[in-house]
Amino acid sequence: MLGYLRNEYAQSSNIKSRTTRKNVMWAIDSLSNRVRAFKEPPPHGVAFFVGSKAVGADKSEPVTFIVEPPEPFNTYLYRCDSTFYLEPLRGMVHEPESWGLIVMDRAEVTVGLLRGKRIETLRNRQSQVPSKHGRGGQSAHRFERMIEHAAHEFFVRIAEIAAELFLPMKDQLKGILLGGPGATKEYFYNEHYLHHELQQKVVEPLFDTGYTDEYGLKEMVEKATQTLHGLELTEEKRLIQRLLVEVRRADQGPRRVRGSPRSSGPSSSARSTC
């Protein structure tokens, strides 16, 4: 990062405005000194805001803010502008919507949380359910009962993990997404293994996934796009798709848009081009 700032400092010497050049070079130099003060970055990263503000009579004074965000920064960004770029931090100010995530089969379960745009893996557990064998006779029936008992115990343990993680935050959960390969998830749901307060939050239909690990959580969230229509994670994709539709309509010429005027009265129509 310091190498990048040194290059920006050299480039800023080409700014034509003497006042702007002076302020930018000072800001970069000050920022470099602030960065050097950190031996290692904080757990969630850090945001530096360095610049100057007008105080009247063609005068300005320096301002510096250092912010450690409440959630991890996922990108590196350097921006030189007339205003501070605050969008990444603004997205952390409000409490994001939260959804519980469970992907499971008889061999494995992964429990996670979808918070805003972030998928957090909270717990992963492997089962001890033995695989079936091809022997016949009474031993086969006895072994089958052992398998079913082991599966039942594993489902009970999944419900206990879900209760431990989700019940304390049940009022903040928008819902619980349940998925996995095969019919195991349907059996788990239909047999009401989950605590009754969590059972009521499970979103239907359940989701088919090919995995039951962290990738399974991501796969399920992708498949839940329609269910989570208003969620911030999918809103960006929906807006892009809408933009492409409008662009295609624009290529086809003007279209009629119906709406209501601000004042009361009958609806009117107007001709508009996108």
N, C-alpha and C positions, 0 to 999 in steps of 0.2 A: 504493500500500500504506500509506503514512504517513497518508493521509486516512482510510483504513479503520480504522487503529489509533486515530486521534483520536476517531472516532465510538465505537469500543468503549470507549475510556477514559471518555467522557462517560456512556455507558450503564452502566458498572460502578459509578458513583456511587450507583446505585439498589439495589445489593446490601444486603440487610438486615443480615447478619452483619458486625460491625465488623472482625473479624479477616480474614474472607474478602475483604471489600471492600478492605482495606488491601493484602493480598497481591496481589490481582488488579490493582489500580491500579499497584502497584509493578512488577509483571511487564510490564504493557503499556508503561509508561514506559521500563523498561529495554530492552524489545524495540525500541521506537522508536529509541532511541539506538544500538543495535547495527545496525539497518537503515541508519541515516544514515551509518555508518562505511563502507558499501560504495558506492563510486562507480558500480559496475556489477556485476550478478550474475555469479558464477562460471559457467564453461561448462556445468556440469551442474546449476546451481541451488544452493540452500543451504537448510538446515533449521535453524531456531532453536528451542531448547527453553529456556524461561525460566519459573521458578517458585520454589517454596520447599518444603523438606522438614522434617518434624517431627524434632526432636532430643531430645524428652522434656520433661517438666514444662511442658506447654503452650507450648513455645518452638519456633521454626522458624528456619531459616537459608536464605538465597537460594541458588539453583543456576542456572547458565547453561551451556548446551552449544550450540556452533555446529558443524554437520556439513556438509561438502561431500560429496555422495553419489558413489559410483563410477559410477553410471549417471544419465542425465538424469531429472529430475522432469518429469512430463507435466502436472501439475495444480498449482493454487494452493490451499492449504488453511490456514485459520486455525481453531484449535480451543482452547477454554477448558474444561478438565476437571480432574478430581481426579488423573489420571495422564497421563503423556506418551503421545501416540499415535504408535506406532513401526512400524505395519504397512507403510507404504511403504518404510521402510529395511530391515525384516526380509526383505522380498522380494528385496533386493539382496545380502544376506549370503551365501546359498548360491549356488553356481555353477549358473546356469540351463542347462537342456538346449538344445543347439544343433543346428540342422538346416540343411544346405546347400540353397540354392534356385537353380534355373536355369530361366528361361523363354526360349524361343528359336523362331525360324523362320529362313528363309534371309536375311531382311533385317536382323534385329536379335537381340541377346542381352542379357539382364540377369541378373547373378549377384548373389545376396544371401545373407543369413544370418538365420535365425529364432532369436533368443536370448530364451528366456522368452516375454515378450509382445511383444517388439520385433522389427520387421522392418527390417533394415539393408540398404541397397543398396550393394554393394561395387564393382560394375563394370557399365558399360553400353557396348556396342560396336555400331556400325552396320556392315553388310557392304558390300562392293563387288560383290556378285553381280548381274549385269545381268538385267533382265526378259526373258522370251522374246518373240520377234517372229514375225510370220506369214509370213515369206518361205519359199519352197520351194527345192527343188534342193539341190545340194551345200553351198551357203553356209549353209543351215539346219542341216545336220548338223554342219558345222564350228562354227557358233555354239552349237549345243547342247552340243558337247564343251567349249567355252570356259565355258559356264555351269556345267556339272557340275564342271569343274576349279576354278572360282572358289568354288563351294559347298563342295567338299572342303577347300580351303584355309581357308575360314571355319570349318568344323567343327573342323579341326585347331587353329585359333586359340582356339576356344571351349574345347577340351580343355586347352590350355596355360594359359588364364586360370583354369580350374577347378583345375588342378594347383597353380598358383602360390598360389591363395587357400586351398584346402581341404586339401592334403597336410600342411602344417605343423600343422593342427589335427585331423587325421583321427581321432585317438584320442578326441577330445572330441565328434565328430559322431555324433549318433544315426542319421543317415541323410541322403540327398540326395533332394530332391523335384525332379523333372524335368517340365516342362510346356511348353505352347505350342499355337498353333493348327495344325490340319492334321496331316499324317503326318510332318513333318520330325523331330520329337522321337523318334518310333519308329525312324526310319532312323538317327539319330545314336546312339541307344542300342543298337540291334541290330548296328550295325557296330563297336561297341566303340571308339569314338573316345576315351572317357575313360580315364585311367590305371586299371590293373586294380584298384588298391586303392580307388579311388573308384567304379568300375563296380559293385563288390560292395555298395556302400552305397546304390545307387539303389533307391528304393521303387517297387514295382509294385502296381497299374497306374500308368502315367504319367497326367498330368493335362491335360485339354483346357482351354485358356484362350483368351480373345478378344484378349489383349494380350501384348506381350513387353517392356513397360517396367516401371516401378515398380508401376503398377496391376496388371500381370500377376502380380507376386510376391504381392500381397495377394489377388488372385483365386484363385491356386493354393492359398494357405494356407487360405482359406475352404473350398475344395473338398476339402481334405485332412483335414477334421474327423474322419472315421471312422478314417483312417490314424493320425492323431495323437491318438487317443482319450485317452491318459493325459497329454497335454501340457497344461501350465498354461493355455495360450492358449484351449483349447477346454473345459477343465474347468468354467469358470464357466457357459458356455452349457448344458452337460450337467446341472449341478446345478439350474439354473433350470427346465429342462425336466422334471427329476425332481420338483421341487417342485410344478409345475403338475399332473403326473399324480397325485401324492398328494392334492392339494387336490380334484381331481375324484373320487377314490376316497372321500374323506371325505364328499363330498356324497351318495354312494350308500349310506352307512351303514357299520357295523362290518365288518371283514373278519378272516379267520383268518390268523395269522402263525405259521409253524412255525420252530422253532429248537432249539438244544441248550442245556441248562442248564450252568452253570459246572462243577458236579461231574460225574463220570463216571456214565454210566447211560443208559437209553433216552431217546430224544428225546421231548419233550412238546409239546403245543400250547397256545396261550393266545389269548384273544380280546382284540383291541386295537382302539381307535379312533384314527384319525390326527387 
